[in-house]
């Protein structure tokens, strides 16, 4: 756990006063450690030494740090299970495999792929587990990562309504912590039932400390760049370094889209749109849109420094258009259609 010192202090104070909300939503840029922060809060809530939670020494802390505590439940997007209606044991076994994979890799993991989500069977498992009494202590904690990947399916109203009721009125012995890099993609009813906590990017010093961590150095291939360059690349989100190859691919794809937007040839824009593929609006395509926003932020800042207000304003309006495109992608609109509309919209702003 690196950074977020001031935020952790406020959260620890709320836990000590017993005033921490029962349903929280940690939101902020991807890669800033929201799930790790949520797990830290879970350890603090389960710790047996309230005056210095998480103490790291008590039995609860020793179990929680290894994710073996029976009252700490961590859920995150996974591929869809086979079968039309997986039961609770199937979901638990699958998520245990996912946690084991993350632990085996030193706690470092890439963002979920386009085929991974929090499917209805997982939502049912969360609701069913929440009504059970704590197995070991006086409280149980649920960490639900990438909550915007919660899939709403036809015929699943009962599960969705049960989850919303759980968020609104959790059992007295239960705390739910959702995390999201795209809070706008969450159902409004989910956002309204959770207390939002913004998790800001880390300071450069914290990213540097992350890079010098022995586990990070052993697990990640960080060759090909000086530490200062890697810190700049992370931009306060060290999780980007875990998926550096995927992010660099997204940047290259975003540059191609930007070049297409600036081309006077409509055929170039159409070919760029068709290159996005006909499915999988999440995952890689979402990364491409995020990378396009980064490129336009840089363009806007550079134009403002040169005093080119027209170019800076055009880039800023293009960013707004990309945010709208991200919302369409979140609704599983065909990426080719999203891209075609986006390029048509931002092309006049790029000239």
LOFI-188018 format. One record per residue (C-alpha): residue in one letter; y, x, z. Coordinates in nm, 4 decimals. Each point is the difference from the previous one (the first is absolute). Layout:
<pts>
+--------+----------+----------+----------+
: residu :       py :       px :       pz :
+--------+----------+----------+----------+
:      A :        Y :        X :        Z :
...
+--------+----------+----------+----------+
</pts>
This chain:
<pts>
+--------+----------+----------+----------+
: residu :       py :       px :       pz :
+--------+----------+----------+----------+
:      X :   0.0000 :   0.0000 :   0.0000 :
:      X :   0.3226 :   0.1610 :  -0.1204 :
:      X :   0.3569 :  -0.1217 :   0.0340 :
:      X :   0.1350 :  -0.3420 :   0.1028 :
:      X :   0.0860 :   0.1418 :   0.3430 :
:      X :   0.2853 :  -0.2422 :   0.0732 :
:      X :  -0.1981 :  -0.2992 :  -0.1258 :
:      X :  -0.3028 :   0.0965 :   0.2068 :
:      X :   0.2222 :   0.0298 :   0.3075 :
:      X :   0.1292 :  -0.3552 :  -0.0535 :
:      X :  -0.3500 :  -0.1334 :  -0.0562 :
:      X :  -0.1317 :   0.1783 :   0.3098 :
:      X :   0.2864 :  -0.1466 :   0.2045 :
:      X :  -0.0824 :  -0.3503 :  -0.1271 :
:      X :  -0.3661 :   0.0497 :   0.0906 :
:      X :   0.0968 :   0.1184 :   0.3497 :
:      X :   0.2184 :  -0.3114 :   0.0475 :
:      X :  -0.2773 :  -0.2193 :  -0.1410 :
:      X :   0.2518 :  -0.1282 :  -0.2560 :
:      X :  -0.1642 :   0.1162 :  -0.3233 :
:      X :  -0.0290 :  -0.2976 :  -0.2415 :
:      X :  -0.3548 :  -0.1210 :  -0.0557 :
:      X :   0.0349 :   0.0069 :  -0.3811 :
:      X :   0.1748 :   0.2967 :  -0.1619 :
:      X :   0.0659 :   0.1020 :  -0.3592 :
:      X :   0.0574 :   0.3713 :  -0.0609 :
:      X :   0.1670 :   0.0319 :  -0.3393 :
:      X :   0.1533 :   0.2874 :  -0.1914 :
:      X :  -0.0613 :   0.2358 :  -0.2930 :
:      X :  -0.3580 :   0.0883 :  -0.0882 :
:      X :  -0.1278 :   0.3179 :   0.1623 :
:      X :   0.2190 :   0.0035 :   0.3116 :
:      X :  -0.2934 :  -0.0423 :   0.2392 :
:      X :   0.0253 :  -0.3704 :   0.0841 :
:      X :  -0.3725 :  -0.0426 :   0.0654 :
:      X :  -0.0135 :   0.3167 :   0.2086 :
:      X :   0.2951 :  -0.1292 :   0.2015 :
:      X :  -0.1757 :  -0.3351 :   0.0433 :
:      X :  -0.3144 :   0.1766 :   0.1236 :
:      X :   0.2164 :   0.2018 :   0.2409 :
:      X :   0.1415 :  -0.3271 :   0.1382 :
:      X :  -0.3542 :  -0.1344 :   0.0318 :
:      X :  -0.1008 :   0.3051 :   0.2046 :
:      X :   0.3054 :  -0.0466 :   0.2205 :
:      X :  -0.0849 :  -0.3666 :   0.0603 :
:      X :  -0.3618 :   0.0804 :   0.0875 :
:      X :   0.0811 :   0.3051 :   0.2128 :
:      X :  -0.0983 :  -0.0164 :   0.3679 :
:      X :   0.3101 :   0.1982 :   0.1099 :
:      X :   0.2895 :  -0.2339 :  -0.0705 :
:      X :   0.2677 :   0.2439 :   0.1212 :
:      X :  -0.0795 :   0.2570 :  -0.2730 :
:      X :  -0.1853 :  -0.1961 :  -0.2678 :
:      X :  -0.1694 :   0.1165 :  -0.2089 :
:      X :  -0.1037 :   0.2718 :   0.2438 :
:      X :  -0.2775 :   0.1396 :  -0.2187 :
:      X :  -0.2158 :   0.0697 :   0.3049 :
:      X :  -0.1377 :  -0.3329 :   0.1214 :
:      X :  -0.3225 :  -0.1478 :  -0.1349 :
:      X :   0.1855 :  -0.2582 :  -0.2073 :
:      X :   0.2151 :   0.2667 :  -0.1668 :
:      X :  -0.2984 :   0.2234 :  -0.0692 :
:      X :  -0.1826 :  -0.2874 :  -0.1673 :
:      X :   0.3061 :  -0.1347 :  -0.1826 :
:      X :   0.1012 :   0.3324 :  -0.1539 :
:      X :  -0.3474 :   0.0204 :  -0.1585 :
:      X :   0.0243 :  -0.3688 :  -0.0983 :
:      X :  -0.3037 :  -0.0774 :   0.2148 :
:      X :   0.1779 :  -0.2334 :   0.2418 :
:      X :  -0.1620 :  -0.3469 :  -0.0238 :
:      X :   0.3363 :  -0.1725 :   0.0506 :
:      X :   0.1810 :   0.1889 :  -0.2769 :
:      X :  -0.0539 :  -0.1700 :  -0.3363 :
:      X :   0.1333 :   0.1667 :  -0.3160 :
:      X :  -0.0126 :  -0.1897 :  -0.3288 :
:      X :   0.1303 :   0.1120 :  -0.3387 :
:      X :  -0.0625 :  -0.0814 :  -0.3682 :
:      X :  -0.3546 :   0.0556 :  -0.1221 :
:      X :  -0.1848 :  -0.0810 :  -0.3248 :
:      X :  -0.1319 :  -0.3534 :  -0.0195 :
:      X :  -0.3415 :  -0.0364 :   0.1629 :
:      X :  -0.2879 :  -0.1220 :  -0.2127 :
:      X :  -0.1032 :  -0.3587 :   0.0500 :
:      X :   0.2055 :  -0.3162 :  -0.0008 :
:      X :   0.0400 :  -0.0307 :   0.3771 :
:      X :  -0.0555 :   0.3229 :   0.2032 :
:      X :  -0.0546 :  -0.0613 :   0.3704 :
:      X :   0.1727 :   0.1610 :   0.2969 :
:      X :  -0.2592 :   0.2745 :   0.0371 :
:      X :   0.0354 :   0.0967 :  -0.3677 :
:      X :   0.3761 :   0.0365 :   0.0382 :
:      X :  -0.0304 :   0.1974 :   0.3224 :
:      X :  -0.2538 :   0.2353 :  -0.1545 :
:      X :   0.2188 :   0.0523 :  -0.3055 :
:      X :   0.3187 :   0.0717 :   0.1965 :
:      X :  -0.1962 :   0.2371 :   0.2275 :
:      X :  -0.1042 :   0.1919 :  -0.3126 :
:      X :   0.3616 :   0.0130 :  -0.1139 :
:      X :   0.1180 :   0.1310 :   0.3377 :
:      X :  -0.2779 :   0.2617 :   0.0010 :
:      X :   0.1137 :   0.1181 :  -0.3442 :
:      X :   0.3581 :   0.0384 :   0.1214 :
:      X :  -0.1110 :   0.1855 :   0.3112 :
:      X :  -0.2251 :   0.2288 :  -0.2034 :
:      X :   0.3056 :   0.0974 :  -0.2037 :
:      X :   0.1984 :   0.0871 :   0.3108 :
:      X :   0.1887 :  -0.3300 :   0.0038 :
:      X :   0.1573 :   0.0710 :  -0.3406 :
:      X :  -0.0432 :  -0.2684 :  -0.2636 :
:      X :   0.1607 :  -0.1199 :  -0.3213 :
:      X :   0.1611 :  -0.3438 :  -0.0406 :
:      X :  -0.2442 :  -0.2794 :  -0.0886 :
:      X :  -0.1040 :  -0.0321 :  -0.3611 :
:      X :   0.0628 :  -0.2999 :  -0.2190 :
:      X :  -0.3421 :  -0.1506 :   0.0794 :
:      X :   0.0421 :   0.0238 :   0.3764 :
:      X :   0.1408 :  -0.2851 :   0.2063 :
:      X :  -0.0287 :  -0.1957 :   0.3234 :
:      X :  -0.2250 :  -0.2735 :  -0.1313 :
:      X :  -0.0649 :  -0.3377 :   0.1615 :
:      X :  -0.3193 :   0.1202 :   0.1718 :
:      X :   0.2048 :   0.2706 :   0.1744 :
:      X :   0.2624 :  -0.2511 :   0.1121 :
:      X :  -0.2774 :  -0.2163 :   0.1468 :
:      X :  -0.1422 :   0.3049 :   0.1814 :
:      X :   0.3409 :   0.0767 :   0.1520 :
:      X :   0.0468 :  -0.3579 :   0.1201 :
:      X :  -0.3521 :  -0.0217 :   0.1440 :
:      X :   0.0322 :   0.3337 :   0.1814 :
:      X :   0.3398 :  -0.0941 :   0.1420 :
:      X :  -0.1384 :  -0.2961 :   0.1955 :
:      X :  -0.2591 :   0.2175 :   0.1761 :
:      X :   0.0714 :   0.1492 :   0.3426 :
:      X :   0.0762 :   0.3721 :   0.0238 :
:      X :  -0.3198 :   0.2035 :   0.0234 :
:      X :   0.1252 :   0.2771 :   0.2260 :
:      X :   0.3520 :  -0.0437 :   0.1302 :
:      X :   0.2554 :  -0.2739 :   0.0495 :
:      X :   0.1345 :  -0.0056 :  -0.3557 :
:      X :  -0.1045 :   0.0315 :  -0.3647 :
:      X :   0.2137 :   0.1257 :  -0.2877 :
:      X :  -0.0277 :  -0.0673 :  -0.3736 :
:      X :   0.1583 :   0.2371 :  -0.2518 :
:      X :   0.0127 :  -0.1519 :  -0.3495 :
:      X :   0.1070 :   0.2596 :  -0.2555 :
:      X :   0.1570 :  -0.0790 :  -0.3381 :
:      X :   0.0259 :  -0.3652 :   0.0992 :
:      X :   0.1675 :  -0.0882 :  -0.3309 :
:      X :  -0.3469 :   0.0380 :  -0.1548 :
:      X :  -0.1174 :  -0.3129 :   0.1786 :
:      X :  -0.1435 :  -0.2143 :  -0.2781 :
:      X :   0.0684 :  -0.3720 :  -0.0104 :
:      X :  -0.2868 :  -0.1735 :  -0.1747 :
:      X :  -0.0577 :  -0.3585 :  -0.1043 :
:      X :  -0.2095 :  -0.1783 :   0.2571 :
:      X :   0.0903 :   0.2464 :   0.2751 :
:      X :   0.2745 :  -0.2087 :   0.1626 :
:      X :  -0.1982 :  -0.0289 :   0.3206 :
:      X :  -0.0193 :   0.3786 :   0.0438 :
:      X :   0.3667 :   0.0474 :  -0.0945 :
:      X :   0.1181 :  -0.2699 :   0.2411 :
:      X :  -0.2157 :   0.1414 :   0.2795 :
:      X :   0.1539 :   0.3448 :  -0.0532 :
:      X :   0.3531 :  -0.1414 :   0.0019 :
:      X :  -0.0756 :  -0.1853 :   0.3232 :
:      X :  -0.1381 :   0.3236 :   0.1445 :
:      X :   0.3244 :   0.1810 :  -0.0896 :
:      X :   0.2123 :  -0.2757 :   0.1489 :
:      X :  -0.1991 :  -0.0430 :   0.3203 :
:      X :  -0.2330 :   0.2953 :   0.0604 :
:      X :  -0.2237 :  -0.0172 :   0.3077 :
:      X :   0.1735 :   0.1387 :   0.3070 :
:      X :  -0.2234 :   0.3072 :  -0.0084 :
:      X :   0.0626 :   0.0811 :  -0.3678 :
:      X :   0.2605 :   0.2030 :  -0.1891 :
:      X :   0.0136 :  -0.0017 :  -0.3802 :
:      X :   0.1773 :   0.2790 :  -0.1911 :
:      X :   0.0370 :  -0.0453 :  -0.3746 :
:      X :   0.1277 :   0.2795 :  -0.2242 :
:      X :   0.1457 :  -0.0322 :  -0.3474 :
:      X :   0.1728 :   0.2205 :  -0.2567 :
:      X :   0.0950 :  -0.3129 :  -0.1961 :
:      X :   0.1093 :  -0.2605 :   0.2569 :
:      X :   0.1535 :  -0.2077 :  -0.2792 :
:      X :  -0.3524 :  -0.0573 :  -0.1323 :
:      X :  -0.1132 :  -0.1556 :   0.3286 :
:      X :  -0.0145 :  -0.3749 :   0.0313 :
:      X :   0.3287 :  -0.1225 :   0.1535 :
:      X :  -0.2058 :  -0.1807 :   0.2639 :
:      X :  -0.1560 :   0.3336 :   0.1040 :
:      X :   0.3394 :   0.1739 :   0.0206 :
:      X :   0.1523 :  -0.2832 :   0.2016 :
:      X :  -0.2763 :   0.0152 :   0.2602 :
:      X :   0.0282 :   0.3780 :   0.0596 :
:      X :   0.2734 :   0.2108 :   0.1568 :
:      X :   0.1035 :   0.2571 :  -0.2596 :
:      X :   0.0329 :   0.3676 :   0.0934 :
:      X :   0.1315 :   0.2355 :  -0.2678 :
:      X :  -0.1811 :   0.3334 :  -0.0182 :
:      X :   0.2452 :   0.2413 :  -0.1603 :
:      X :  -0.0836 :   0.3161 :  -0.1985 :
:      X :  -0.0681 :   0.3089 :   0.2096 :
:      X :   0.2449 :   0.2849 :   0.0459 :
:      X :  -0.0685 :   0.3131 :  -0.2065 :
:      X :  -0.0991 :   0.1878 :   0.3177 :
:      X :  -0.2728 :  -0.2551 :   0.0707 :
:      X :  -0.1307 :   0.0211 :  -0.3563 :
:      X :  -0.0047 :   0.3795 :   0.0342 :
:      X :  -0.2016 :  -0.0343 :   0.3223 :
:      X :  -0.2415 :  -0.2307 :  -0.1835 :
:      X :  -0.0483 :   0.2607 :  -0.2731 :
:      X :  -0.0815 :   0.2735 :   0.2514 :
:      X :  -0.2577 :  -0.2148 :   0.1800 :
:      X :  -0.3420 :   0.1681 :  -0.0219 :
:      X :  -0.1752 :  -0.3202 :  -0.1123 :
:      X :   0.2529 :  -0.0570 :  -0.2764 :
:      X :  -0.0232 :   0.3601 :  -0.1172 :
:      X :  -0.3804 :  -0.0183 :  -0.0073 :
:      X :  -0.0319 :  -0.3415 :  -0.1617 :
:      X :   0.2787 :  -0.0098 :  -0.2578 :
:      X :   0.0514 :   0.2175 :  -0.3036 :
:      X :   0.3668 :   0.0839 :   0.0425 :
:      X :  -0.0032 :   0.2963 :  -0.2335 :
:      X :   0.2521 :   0.0285 :  -0.2783 :
:      X :   0.3058 :  -0.0595 :   0.2113 :
:      X :   0.1988 :   0.1715 :   0.2721 :
:      X :   0.0303 :  -0.1800 :   0.3316 :
:      X :   0.3640 :  -0.0867 :  -0.0658 :
:      X :  -0.0946 :  -0.1535 :  -0.3355 :
:      X :  -0.2783 :  -0.2044 :   0.1599 :
:      X :   0.2362 :  -0.1250 :   0.2698 :
:      X :   0.2457 :  -0.1082 :  -0.2700 :
:      X :  -0.2791 :  -0.1647 :  -0.1989 :
:      X :  -0.1103 :  -0.1982 :   0.3073 :
:      X :   0.3506 :  -0.1345 :   0.0554 :
:      X :  -0.0790 :  -0.0902 :   0.3606 :
:      X :  -0.3346 :  -0.1555 :  -0.0932 :
:      X :  -0.2746 :   0.2603 :   0.0532 :
:      X :  -0.2575 :  -0.2530 :  -0.1155 :
:      X :   0.1258 :   0.0719 :  -0.3525 :
:      X :  -0.1515 :   0.3458 :   0.0320 :
:      X :  -0.3423 :  -0.1509 :   0.0639 :
:      X :   0.0190 :  -0.1793 :  -0.3341 :
:      X :   0.2130 :   0.2648 :  -0.1728 :
:      X :  -0.2022 :   0.0010 :  -0.3226 :
:      X :   0.0202 :  -0.3777 :  -0.0316 :
:      X :   0.3738 :   0.0066 :   0.0734 :
:      X :   0.0638 :   0.2706 :  -0.2599 :
:      X :  -0.1907 :  -0.2126 :  -0.2523 :
:      X :   0.2191 :  -0.2960 :   0.0919 :
:      X :   0.3148 :   0.2106 :  -0.0488 :
:      X :  -0.1159 :   0.1063 :  -0.3472 :
:      X :  -0.0730 :  -0.3611 :  -0.0927 :
:      X :   0.3378 :  -0.1086 :   0.1394 :
:      X :   0.1757 :   0.2619 :  -0.2131 :
:      X :  -0.1740 :  -0.1395 :  -0.3084 :
:      X :   0.1241 :  -0.3488 :   0.0878 :
:      X :   0.3514 :   0.1326 :   0.0562 :
:      X :  -0.0067 :   0.1781 :  -0.3371 :
:      X :  -0.1204 :  -0.3220 :  -0.1630 :
:      X :   0.2813 :  -0.1985 :   0.1629 :
:      X :   0.2526 :   0.2439 :  -0.1465 :
:      X :  -0.1512 :  -0.0163 :  -0.3502 :
:      X :   0.1747 :  -0.2216 :  -0.2581 :
:      X :  -0.3421 :  -0.0664 :  -0.1555 :
:      X :  -0.1449 :  -0.3295 :   0.1260 :
:      X :  -0.3460 :   0.1129 :  -0.1106 :
:      X :   0.0156 :   0.2945 :   0.2418 :
:      X :   0.0667 :  -0.2391 :   0.2869 :
:      X :  -0.2823 :  -0.2289 :  -0.1080 :
:      X :  -0.2484 :   0.2893 :  -0.0175 :
:      X :   0.1106 :   0.1145 :   0.3460 :
:      X :  -0.0625 :  -0.3513 :   0.1345 :
:      X :  -0.3438 :  -0.0236 :  -0.1594 :
:      X :  -0.0963 :   0.3380 :   0.1486 :
:      X :   0.0079 :  -0.1529 :   0.3499 :
:      X :  -0.3302 :  -0.1795 :  -0.0500 :
:      X :  -0.0719 :  -0.3697 :   0.0267 :
:      X :  -0.1094 :  -0.0143 :   0.3645 :
:      X :   0.0352 :   0.1702 :   0.3362 :
:      X :   0.3633 :  -0.0779 :   0.0784 :
:      X :  -0.0479 :   0.1586 :   0.3397 :
:      X :  -0.0824 :   0.3583 :   0.0807 :
:      X :   0.0886 :   0.2419 :  -0.2805 :
:      X :   0.2444 :  -0.2347 :  -0.1690 :
:      X :   0.1847 :  -0.0604 :   0.3273 :
:      X :   0.0208 :   0.3790 :   0.0446 :
:      X :   0.1536 :   0.0298 :  -0.3480 :
:      X :   0.2684 :  -0.2541 :   0.0885 :
:      X :   0.0702 :   0.1835 :   0.3272 :
:      X :   0.0302 :   0.3274 :  -0.1906 :
:      X :   0.2378 :  -0.1635 :  -0.2485 :
:      X :   0.2227 :  -0.1040 :   0.2907 :
:      X :   0.0032 :   0.3604 :   0.1265 :
:      X :   0.1038 :   0.1302 :  -0.3435 :
:      X :   0.2795 :  -0.2563 :  -0.0263 :
:      X :   0.1222 :   0.0765 :   0.3529 :
:      X :   0.0341 :   0.3645 :  -0.1073 :
:      X :   0.1726 :  -0.1061 :  -0.3220 :
:      X :   0.2458 :  -0.2215 :   0.1871 :
:      X :   0.0825 :   0.2717 :   0.2550 :
:      X :   0.0526 :   0.2630 :  -0.2714 :
:      X :   0.2240 :  -0.2339 :  -0.1995 :
:      X :   0.2067 :  -0.0830 :   0.3076 :
:      X :   0.0540 :   0.3715 :   0.0701 :
:      X :   0.1260 :   0.0452 :  -0.3556 :
:      X :   0.2309 :  -0.2982 :   0.0386 :
:      X :  -0.1878 :  -0.2017 :  -0.2617 :
:      X :   0.0281 :  -0.3387 :   0.1680 :
:      X :  -0.1402 :  -0.1898 :  -0.2984 :
:      X :  -0.3242 :   0.1987 :  -0.0065 :
:      X :  -0.0363 :  -0.0142 :   0.3789 :
:      X :   0.0504 :  -0.3768 :   0.0029 :
:      X :  -0.2450 :  -0.0456 :  -0.2886 :
:      X :  -0.2706 :   0.1952 :   0.1842 :
:      X :   0.0609 :  -0.2046 :   0.3163 :
:      X :  -0.0356 :  -0.3293 :  -0.1917 :
:      X :  -0.3163 :   0.1331 :  -0.1628 :
:      X :  -0.1444 :   0.0647 :   0.3467 :
:      X :   0.0622 :  -0.3656 :   0.0876 :
:      X :  -0.1898 :  -0.1006 :  -0.3140 :
:      X :  -0.2936 :   0.2243 :   0.0971 :
:      X :  -0.0124 :  -0.1580 :   0.3463 :
:      X :  -0.0302 :  -0.3382 :  -0.1711 :
:      X :  -0.2777 :   0.1424 :  -0.2204 :
:      X :  -0.1838 :   0.1206 :   0.3122 :
:      X :   0.0045 :  -0.3541 :   0.1369 :
:      X :  -0.1510 :  -0.1271 :  -0.3251 :
:      X :  -0.2676 :   0.2698 :   0.0167 :
:      X :  -0.0779 :  -0.1039 :   0.3563 :
:      X :  -0.0685 :  -0.3492 :  -0.1324 :
:      X :  -0.2535 :   0.1567 :  -0.2399 :
:      X :   0.2053 :  -0.0659 :  -0.3134 :
:      X :  -0.1393 :   0.1992 :  -0.2951 :
:      X :   0.1530 :   0.3544 :   0.0188 :
:      X :   0.0554 :   0.0035 :  -0.3776 :
:      X :   0.2121 :  -0.3152 :   0.0238 :
:      X :   0.1842 :   0.1311 :   0.3064 :
:      X :   0.0765 :   0.3307 :  -0.1727 :
:      X :   0.1103 :  -0.1613 :  -0.3261 :
:      X :   0.2458 :  -0.2215 :   0.1864 :
:      X :   0.1190 :   0.2868 :   0.2172 :
:      X :   0.0670 :   0.2365 :  -0.2913 :
:      X :   0.1835 :  -0.2746 :  -0.1869 :
:      X :   0.2161 :  -0.0584 :   0.3076 :
:      X :   0.0877 :   0.3602 :   0.0858 :
:      X :   0.0347 :   0.1371 :  -0.3552 :
:      X :   0.3712 :  -0.1007 :  -0.0294 :
:      X :   0.0658 :   0.1593 :   0.3415 :
:      X :  -0.1366 :   0.3391 :  -0.1098 :
:      X :   0.2414 :   0.0537 :  -0.2906 :
+--------+----------+----------+----------+
</pts>
